[in-house]
Amino acid sequence: MPSEKELLDRIRHLEEQNSALQDKLDMIYAILAPDYEEDFGEDAEPRDNLVQIDALNSKKKPD
């Protein structure tokens, strides 16, 4: 069983790794975020990017 000191060292190491990974995620977001943000202006309506899929209606035969 690890000692308290070993566990605290492991926690410190994991926190450092977490910080480094968070920094990388922030850099990725900074690169990708402009692609996903939309400029709606004052009069523009935001678009709904969700699509409703109805499996039952898609299998109906046309009349």
PyMOL Python script that loads the backbone (N, CA, C, O; Angstrom):
from pymol import cmd

cmd.read_pdbstr("""\
ATOM      1  N   MET A   1       0.849  -1.180   0.000  1.00  0.00           N
ATOM      2  CA  MET A   1       0.000   0.000   0.000  1.00  0.00           C
ATOM      3  C   MET A   1       0.895   1.244   0.000  1.00  0.00           C
ATOM      4  O   MET A   1       1.837   1.337   0.787  1.00  0.00           O
ATOM      5  N   PRO A   2       0.592   2.205  -0.895  1.00  0.00           N
ATOM      6  CA  PRO A   2       1.425   3.407  -0.973  1.00  0.00           C
ATOM      7  C   PRO A   2       1.310   4.255   0.293  1.00  0.00           C
ATOM      8  O   PRO A   2       0.268   4.300   0.947  1.00  0.00           O
ATOM      9  N   SER A   3       2.409   4.919   0.610  1.00  0.00           N
ATOM     10  CA  SER A   3       2.400   5.800   1.774  1.00  0.00           C
ATOM     11  C   SER A   3       1.667   7.100   1.446  1.00  0.00           C
ATOM     12  O   SER A   3       1.355   7.388   0.291  1.00  0.00           O
ATOM     13  N   GLU A   4       1.407   7.865   2.488  1.00  0.00           N
ATOM     14  CA  GLU A   4       0.719   9.150   2.300  1.00  0.00           C
ATOM     15  C   GLU A   4       1.551  10.082   1.417  1.00  0.00           C
ATOM     16  O   GLU A   4       1.009  10.786   0.565  1.00  0.00           O
ATOM     17  N   LYS A   5       2.871  10.081   1.628  1.00  0.00           N
ATOM     18  CA  LYS A   5       3.751  10.931   0.821  1.00  0.00           C
ATOM     19  C   LYS A   5       3.695  10.522  -0.650  1.00  0.00           C
ATOM     20  O   LYS A   5       3.654  11.385  -1.526  1.00  0.00           O
ATOM     21  N   GLU A   6       3.694   9.234  -0.930  1.00  0.00           N
ATOM     22  CA  GLU A   6       3.618   8.747  -2.312  1.00  0.00           C
ATOM     23  C   GLU A   6       2.296   9.147  -2.957  1.00  0.00           C
ATOM     24  O   GLU A   6       2.256   9.540  -4.123  1.00  0.00           O
ATOM     25  N   LEU A   7       1.231   9.044  -2.196  1.00  0.00           N
ATOM     26  CA  LEU A   7      -0.081   9.435  -2.720  1.00  0.00           C
ATOM     27  C   LEU A   7      -0.141  10.931  -2.993  1.00  0.00           C
ATOM     28  O   LEU A   7      -0.687  11.351  -4.013  1.00  0.00           O
ATOM     29  N   LEU A   8       0.412  11.737  -2.096  1.00  0.00           N
ATOM     30  CA  LEU A   8       0.422  13.187  -2.311  1.00  0.00           C
ATOM     31  C   LEU A   8       1.280  13.552  -3.516  1.00  0.00           C
ATOM     32  O   LEU A   8       0.925  14.444  -4.287  1.00  0.00           O
ATOM     33  N   ASP A   9       2.409  12.864  -3.682  1.00  0.00           N
ATOM     34  CA  ASP A   9       3.246  13.098  -4.865  1.00  0.00           C
ATOM     35  C   ASP A   9       2.494  12.725  -6.137  1.00  0.00           C
ATOM     36  O   ASP A   9       2.574  13.426  -7.145  1.00  0.00           O
ATOM     37  N   ARG A  10       1.769  11.623  -6.081  1.00  0.00           N
ATOM     38  CA  ARG A  10       0.982  11.180  -7.254  1.00  0.00           C
ATOM     39  C   ARG A  10      -0.112  12.192  -7.579  1.00  0.00           C
ATOM     40  O   ARG A  10      -0.348  12.494  -8.749  1.00  0.00           O
ATOM     41  N   ILE A  11      -0.772  12.712  -6.566  1.00  0.00           N
ATOM     42  CA  ILE A  11      -1.815  13.727  -6.766  1.00  0.00           C
ATOM     43  C   ILE A  11      -1.215  14.969  -7.411  1.00  0.00           C
ATOM     44  O   ILE A  11      -1.787  15.520  -8.352  1.00  0.00           O
ATOM     45  N   ARG A  12      -0.054  15.416  -6.907  1.00  0.00           N
ATOM     46  CA  ARG A  12       0.607  16.594  -7.468  1.00  0.00           C
ATOM     47  C   ARG A  12       0.965  16.360  -8.935  1.00  0.00           C
ATOM     48  O   ARG A  12       0.779  17.242  -9.773  1.00  0.00           O
ATOM     49  N   HIS A  13       1.473  15.182  -9.238  1.00  0.00           N
ATOM     50  CA  HIS A  13       1.843  14.842 -10.613  1.00  0.00           C
ATOM     51  C   HIS A  13       0.602  14.832 -11.517  1.00  0.00           C
ATOM     52  O   HIS A  13       0.634  15.362 -12.628  1.00  0.00           O
ATOM     53  N   LEU A  14      -0.477  14.233 -11.039  1.00  0.00           N
ATOM     54  CA  LEU A  14      -1.713  14.194 -11.832  1.00  0.00           C
ATOM     55  C   LEU A  14      -2.292  15.589 -12.041  1.00  0.00           C
ATOM     56  O   LEU A  14      -2.831  15.881 -13.109  1.00  0.00           O
ATOM     57  N   GLU A  15      -2.188  16.448 -11.035  1.00  0.00           N
ATOM     58  CA  GLU A  15      -2.668  17.823 -11.188  1.00  0.00           C
ATOM     59  C   GLU A  15      -1.852  18.572 -12.238  1.00  0.00           C
ATOM     60  O   GLU A  15      -2.406  19.358 -13.006  1.00  0.00           O
ATOM     61  N   GLU A  16      -0.541  18.334 -12.276  1.00  0.00           N
ATOM     62  CA  GLU A  16       0.304  18.958 -13.295  1.00  0.00           C
ATOM     63  C   GLU A  16      -0.081  18.464 -14.690  1.00  0.00           C
ATOM     64  O   GLU A  16      -0.173  19.254 -15.630  1.00  0.00           O
ATOM     65  N   GLN A  17      -0.304  17.158 -14.818  1.00  0.00           N
ATOM     66  CA  GLN A  17      -0.721  16.600 -16.109  1.00  0.00           C
ATOM     67  C   GLN A  17      -2.075  17.177 -16.523  1.00  0.00           C
ATOM     68  O   GLN A  17      -2.282  17.517 -17.688  1.00  0.00           O
ATOM     69  N   ASN A  18      -2.984  17.283 -15.571  1.00  0.00           N
ATOM     70  CA  ASN A  18      -4.315  17.828 -15.856  1.00  0.00           C
ATOM     71  C   ASN A  18      -4.204  19.268 -16.348  1.00  0.00           C
ATOM     72  O   ASN A  18      -4.887  19.660 -17.294  1.00  0.00           O
ATOM     73  N   SER A  19      -3.355  20.041 -15.714  1.00  0.00           N
ATOM     74  CA  SER A  19      -3.167  21.435 -16.118  1.00  0.00           C
ATOM     75  C   SER A  19      -2.617  21.519 -17.541  1.00  0.00           C
ATOM     76  O   SER A  19      -3.076  22.331 -18.344  1.00  0.00           O
ATOM     77  N   ALA A  20      -1.629  20.674 -17.847  1.00  0.00           N
ATOM     78  CA  ALA A  20      -1.049  20.678 -19.194  1.00  0.00           C
ATOM     79  C   ALA A  20      -2.085  20.272 -20.231  1.00  0.00           C
ATOM     80  O   ALA A  20      -2.154  20.871 -21.304  1.00  0.00           O
ATOM     81  N   LEU A  21      -2.887  19.268 -19.924  1.00  0.00           N
ATOM     82  CA  LEU A  21      -3.930  18.827 -20.861  1.00  0.00           C
ATOM     83  C   LEU A  21      -5.005  19.899 -21.035  1.00  0.00           C
ATOM     84  O   LEU A  21      -5.513  20.095 -22.139  1.00  0.00           O
ATOM     85  N   GLN A  22      -5.352  20.584 -19.960  1.00  0.00           N
ATOM     86  CA  GLN A  22      -6.347  21.658 -20.057  1.00  0.00           C
ATOM     87  C   GLN A  22      -5.826  22.781 -20.945  1.00  0.00           C
ATOM     88  O   GLN A  22      -6.580  23.354 -21.732  1.00  0.00           O
ATOM     89  N   ASP A  23      -4.537  23.097 -20.822  1.00  0.00           N
ATOM     90  CA  ASP A  23      -3.939  24.124 -21.680  1.00  0.00           C
ATOM     91  C   ASP A  23      -4.030  23.711 -23.152  1.00  0.00           C
ATOM     92  O   ASP A  23      -4.329  24.539 -24.012  1.00  0.00           O
ATOM     93  N   LYS A  24      -3.775  22.439 -23.439  1.00  0.00           N
ATOM     94  CA  LYS A  24      -3.864  21.952 -24.816  1.00  0.00           C
ATOM     95  C   LYS A  24      -5.305  22.022 -25.327  1.00  0.00           C
ATOM     96  O   LYS A  24      -5.541  22.410 -26.471  1.00  0.00           O
ATOM     97  N   LEU A  25      -6.262  21.650 -24.485  1.00  0.00           N
ATOM     98  CA  LEU A  25      -7.669  21.750 -24.883  1.00  0.00           C
ATOM     99  C   LEU A  25      -8.065  23.196 -25.160  1.00  0.00           C
ATOM    100  O   LEU A  25      -8.798  23.473 -26.109  1.00  0.00           O
ATOM    101  N   ASP A  26      -7.580  24.110 -24.335  1.00  0.00           N
ATOM    102  CA  ASP A  26      -7.870  25.531 -24.552  1.00  0.00           C
ATOM    103  C   ASP A  26      -7.309  26.013 -25.884  1.00  0.00           C
ATOM    104  O   ASP A  26      -7.947  26.800 -26.584  1.00  0.00           O
ATOM    105  N   MET A  27      -6.109  25.537 -26.234  1.00  0.00           N
ATOM    106  CA  MET A  27      -5.515  25.928 -27.524  1.00  0.00           C
ATOM    107  C   MET A  27      -6.338  25.360 -28.682  1.00  0.00           C
ATOM    108  O   MET A  27      -6.566  26.051 -29.675  1.00  0.00           O
ATOM    109  N   ILE A  28      -6.780  24.117 -28.563  1.00  0.00           N
ATOM    110  CA  ILE A  28      -7.604  23.503 -29.607  1.00  0.00           C
ATOM    111  C   ILE A  28      -8.914  24.266 -29.747  1.00  0.00           C
ATOM    112  O   ILE A  28      -9.355  24.544 -30.862  1.00  0.00           O
ATOM    113  N   TYR A  29      -9.538  24.605 -28.623  1.00  0.00           N
ATOM    114  CA  TYR A  29     -10.792  25.348 -28.666  1.00  0.00           C
ATOM    115  C   TYR A  29     -10.595  26.712 -29.337  1.00  0.00           C
ATOM    116  O   TYR A  29     -11.437  27.153 -30.119  1.00  0.00           O
ATOM    117  N   ALA A  30      -9.484  27.369 -29.025  1.00  0.00           N
ATOM    118  CA  ALA A  30      -9.211  28.683 -29.617  1.00  0.00           C
ATOM    119  C   ALA A  30      -9.079  28.590 -31.132  1.00  0.00           C
ATOM    120  O   ALA A  30      -9.416  29.533 -31.848  1.00  0.00           O
ATOM    121  N   ILE A  31      -8.591  27.458 -31.616  1.00  0.00           N
ATOM    122  CA  ILE A  31      -8.457  27.267 -33.058  1.00  0.00           C
ATOM    123  C   ILE A  31      -9.809  26.938 -33.686  1.00  0.00           C
ATOM    124  O   ILE A  31     -10.142  27.464 -34.748  1.00  0.00           O
ATOM    125  N   LEU A  32     -10.580  26.080 -33.043  1.00  0.00           N
ATOM    126  CA  LEU A  32     -11.831  25.597 -33.630  1.00  0.00           C
ATOM    127  C   LEU A  32     -13.032  26.501 -33.370  1.00  0.00           C
ATOM    128  O   LEU A  32     -13.946  26.546 -34.193  1.00  0.00           O
ATOM    129  N   ALA A  33     -13.058  27.208 -32.271  1.00  0.00           N
ATOM    130  CA  ALA A  33     -14.226  28.000 -31.891  1.00  0.00           C
ATOM    131  C   ALA A  33     -14.654  28.993 -32.963  1.00  0.00           C
ATOM    132  O   ALA A  33     -15.856  29.111 -33.203  1.00  0.00           O
ATOM    133  N   PRO A  34     -13.758  29.709 -33.619  1.00  0.00           N
ATOM    134  CA  PRO A  34     -14.213  30.656 -34.641  1.00  0.00           C
ATOM    135  C   PRO A  34     -14.995  29.978 -35.774  1.00  0.00           C
ATOM    136  O   PRO A  34     -15.851  30.614 -36.391  1.00  0.00           O
ATOM    137  N   ASP A  35     -14.719  28.719 -36.054  1.00  0.00           N
ATOM    138  CA  ASP A  35     -15.449  28.007 -37.103  1.00  0.00           C
ATOM    139  C   ASP A  35     -16.898  27.744 -36.712  1.00  0.00           C
ATOM    140  O   ASP A  35     -17.758  27.624 -37.585  1.00  0.00           O
ATOM    141  N   TYR A  36     -17.181  27.653 -35.430  1.00  0.00           N
ATOM    142  CA  TYR A  36     -18.516  27.295 -34.979  1.00  0.00           C
ATOM    143  C   TYR A  36     -19.336  28.484 -34.506  1.00  0.00           C
ATOM    144  O   TYR A  36     -20.548  28.357 -34.333  1.00  0.00           O
ATOM    145  N   GLU A  37     -18.718  29.621 -34.296  1.00  0.00           N
ATOM    146  CA  GLU A  37     -19.458  30.799 -33.864  1.00  0.00           C
ATOM    147  C   GLU A  37     -20.074  31.470 -35.084  1.00  0.00           C
ATOM    148  O   GLU A  37     -19.459  31.548 -36.147  1.00  0.00           O
ATOM    149  N   GLU A  38     -21.305  31.953 -34.910  1.00  0.00           N
ATOM    150  CA  GLU A  38     -21.989  32.629 -36.002  1.00  0.00           C
ATOM    151  C   GLU A  38     -22.235  34.079 -35.613  1.00  0.00           C
ATOM    152  O   GLU A  38     -22.547  34.375 -34.460  1.00  0.00           O
ATOM    153  N   ASP A  39     -22.094  34.974 -36.570  1.00  0.00           N
ATOM    154  CA  ASP A  39     -22.383  36.381 -36.337  1.00  0.00           C
ATOM    155  C   ASP A  39     -23.811  36.628 -36.813  1.00  0.00           C
ATOM    156  O   ASP A  39     -24.082  36.654 -38.014  1.00  0.00           O
ATOM    157  N   PHE A  40     -24.721  36.809 -35.856  1.00  0.00           N
ATOM    158  CA  PHE A  40     -26.133  36.936 -36.196  1.00  0.00           C
ATOM    159  C   PHE A  40     -26.532  38.384 -36.472  1.00  0.00           C
ATOM    160  O   PHE A  40     -27.533  38.620 -37.148  1.00  0.00           O
ATOM    161  N   GLY A  41     -25.792  39.337 -35.977  1.00  0.00           N
ATOM    162  CA  GLY A  41     -26.177  40.731 -36.159  1.00  0.00           C
ATOM    163  C   GLY A  41     -27.402  41.046 -35.318  1.00  0.00           C
ATOM    164  O   GLY A  41     -27.863  40.213 -34.538  1.00  0.00           O
ATOM    165  N   GLU A  42     -27.929  42.261 -35.482  1.00  0.00           N
ATOM    166  CA  GLU A  42     -29.066  42.676 -34.668  1.00  0.00           C
ATOM    167  C   GLU A  42     -30.379  42.079 -35.156  1.00  0.00           C
ATOM    168  O   GLU A  42     -31.227  41.715 -34.341  1.00  0.00           O
ATOM    169  N   ASP A  43     -30.564  41.973 -36.462  1.00  0.00           N
ATOM    170  CA  ASP A  43     -31.846  41.540 -37.011  1.00  0.00           C
ATOM    171  C   ASP A  43     -31.893  40.059 -37.354  1.00  0.00           C
ATOM    172  O   ASP A  43     -32.967  39.525 -37.634  1.00  0.00           O
ATOM    173  N   ALA A  44     -30.768  39.399 -37.336  1.00  0.00           N
ATOM    174  CA  ALA A  44     -30.719  38.002 -37.768  1.00  0.00           C
ATOM    175  C   ALA A  44     -31.229  37.072 -36.675  1.00  0.00           C
ATOM    176  O   ALA A  44     -31.072  37.334 -35.482  1.00  0.00           O
ATOM    177  N   GLU A  45     -31.830  36.002 -37.108  1.00  0.00           N
ATOM    178  CA  GLU A  45     -32.306  34.965 -36.193  1.00  0.00           C
ATOM    179  C   GLU A  45     -31.255  33.862 -36.129  1.00  0.00           C
ATOM    180  O   GLU A  45     -30.703  33.487 -37.163  1.00  0.00           O
ATOM    181  N   PRO A  46     -30.964  33.332 -34.937  1.00  0.00           N
ATOM    182  CA  PRO A  46     -30.024  32.209 -34.884  1.00  0.00           C
ATOM    183  C   PRO A  46     -30.635  30.982 -35.554  1.00  0.00           C
ATOM    184  O   PRO A  46     -31.827  30.707 -35.413  1.00  0.00           O
ATOM    185  N   ARG A  47     -29.798  30.257 -36.280  1.00  0.00           N
ATOM    186  CA  ARG A  47     -30.281  29.052 -36.946  1.00  0.00           C
ATOM    187  C   ARG A  47     -30.297  27.895 -35.969  1.00  0.00           C
ATOM    188  O   ARG A  47     -29.433  27.786 -35.099  1.00  0.00           O
ATOM    189  N   ASP A  48     -31.276  27.046 -36.119  1.00  0.00           N
ATOM    190  CA  ASP A  48     -31.343  25.842 -35.311  1.00  0.00           C
ATOM    191  C   ASP A  48     -30.621  24.753 -36.085  1.00  0.00           C
ATOM    192  O   ASP A  48     -31.096  24.325 -37.137  1.00  0.00           O
ATOM    193  N   ASN A  49     -29.483  24.301 -35.581  1.00  0.00           N
ATOM    194  CA  ASN A  49     -28.675  23.325 -36.287  1.00  0.00           C
ATOM    195  C   ASN A  49     -29.077  21.889 -35.976  1.00  0.00           C
ATOM    196  O   ASN A  49     -28.407  20.950 -36.408  1.00  0.00           O
ATOM    197  N   LEU A  50     -30.153  21.714 -35.238  1.00  0.00           N
ATOM    198  CA  LEU A  50     -30.610  20.371 -34.921  1.00  0.00           C
ATOM    199  C   LEU A  50     -31.580  19.882 -35.992  1.00  0.00           C
ATOM    200  O   LEU A  50     -32.322  20.670 -36.578  1.00  0.00           O
ATOM    201  N   VAL A  51     -31.566  18.600 -36.236  1.00  0.00           N
ATOM    202  CA  VAL A  51     -32.441  18.003 -37.243  1.00  0.00           C
ATOM    203  C   VAL A  51     -33.303  16.958 -36.555  1.00  0.00           C
ATOM    204  O   VAL A  51     -32.792  16.118 -35.813  1.00  0.00           O
ATOM    205  N   GLN A  52     -34.589  17.005 -36.793  1.00  0.00           N
ATOM    206  CA  GLN A  52     -35.501  16.015 -36.240  1.00  0.00           C
ATOM    207  C   GLN A  52     -35.568  14.835 -37.193  1.00  0.00           C
ATOM    208  O   GLN A  52     -35.867  15.001 -38.375  1.00  0.00           O
ATOM    209  N   ILE A  53     -35.293  13.660 -36.689  1.00  0.00           N
ATOM    210  CA  ILE A  53     -35.351  12.456 -37.509  1.00  0.00           C
ATOM    211  C   ILE A  53     -36.468  11.584 -36.969  1.00  0.00           C
ATOM    212  O   ILE A  53     -36.468  11.208 -35.797  1.00  0.00           O
ATOM    213  N   ASP A  54     -37.408  11.270 -37.823  1.00  0.00           N
ATOM    214  CA  ASP A  54     -38.532  10.440 -37.434  1.00  0.00           C
ATOM    215  C   ASP A  54     -38.452   9.138 -38.220  1.00  0.00           C
ATOM    216  O   ASP A  54     -38.759   9.112 -39.412  1.00  0.00           O
ATOM    217  N   ALA A  55     -38.045   8.063 -37.566  1.00  0.00           N
ATOM    218  CA  ALA A  55     -37.831   6.787 -38.238  1.00  0.00           C
ATOM    219  C   ALA A  55     -39.127   6.231 -38.816  1.00  0.00           C
ATOM    220  O   ALA A  55     -39.098   5.586 -39.864  1.00  0.00           O
ATOM    221  N   LEU A  56     -40.245   6.458 -38.171  1.00  0.00           N
ATOM    222  CA  LEU A  56     -41.512   5.918 -38.665  1.00  0.00           C
ATOM    223  C   LEU A  56     -41.927   6.589 -39.971  1.00  0.00           C
ATOM    224  O   LEU A  56     -42.384   5.915 -40.894  1.00  0.00           O
ATOM    225  N   ASN A  57     -41.772   7.909 -40.055  1.00  0.00           N
ATOM    226  CA  ASN A  57     -42.161   8.623 -41.271  1.00  0.00           C
ATOM    227  C   ASN A  57     -41.205   8.357 -42.416  1.00  0.00           C
ATOM    228  O   ASN A  57     -41.606   8.425 -43.577  1.00  0.00           O
ATOM    229  N   SER A  58     -39.970   8.061 -42.124  1.00  0.00           N
ATOM    230  CA  SER A  58     -39.018   7.834 -43.191  1.00  0.00           C
ATOM    231  C   SER A  58     -39.263   6.512 -43.916  1.00  0.00           C
ATOM    232  O   SER A  58     -38.781   6.316 -45.031  1.00  0.00           O
ATOM    233  N   LYS A  59     -40.004   5.614 -43.288  1.00  0.00           N
ATOM    234  CA  LYS A  59     -40.250   4.317 -43.904  1.00  0.00           C
ATOM    235  C   LYS A  59     -41.604   4.256 -44.617  1.00  0.00           C
ATOM    236  O   LYS A  59     -41.939   3.249 -45.239  1.00  0.00           O
ATOM    237  N   LYS A  60     -42.376   5.342 -44.521  1.00  0.00           N
ATOM    238  CA  LYS A  60     -43.671   5.369 -45.203  1.00  0.00           C
ATOM    239  C   LYS A  60     -43.489   5.410 -46.695  1.00  0.00           C
ATOM    240  O   LYS A  60     -42.546   6.017 -47.201  1.00  0.00           O
ATOM    241  N   LYS A  61     -44.397   4.762 -47.403  1.00  0.00           N
ATOM    242  CA  LYS A  61     -44.381   4.823 -48.857  1.00  0.00           C
ATOM    243  C   LYS A  61     -45.051   6.105 -49.302  1.00  0.00           C
ATOM    244  O   LYS A  61     -46.031   6.526 -48.688  1.00  0.00           O
ATOM    245  N   PRO A  62     -44.549   6.743 -50.357  1.00  0.00           N
ATOM    246  CA  PRO A  62     -45.184   7.970 -50.833  1.00  0.00           C
ATOM    247  C   PRO A  62     -46.592   7.690 -51.368  1.00  0.00           C
ATOM    248  O   PRO A  62     -46.846   6.644 -51.966  1.00  0.00           O
ATOM    249  N   ASP A  63     -47.491   8.637 -51.142  1.00  0.00           N
ATOM    250  CA  ASP A  63     -48.894   8.448 -51.608  1.00  0.00           C
ATOM    251  C   ASP A  63     -49.032   8.727 -53.072  1.00  0.00           C
ATOM    252  O   ASP A  63     -50.128   8.619 -53.620  1.00  0.00           O
TER     253      ASP A  63
END
""", "prot")
cmd.dss("prot")
cmd.show_as("cartoon", "prot")
cmd.util.cbc("prot")
cmd.orient("prot")
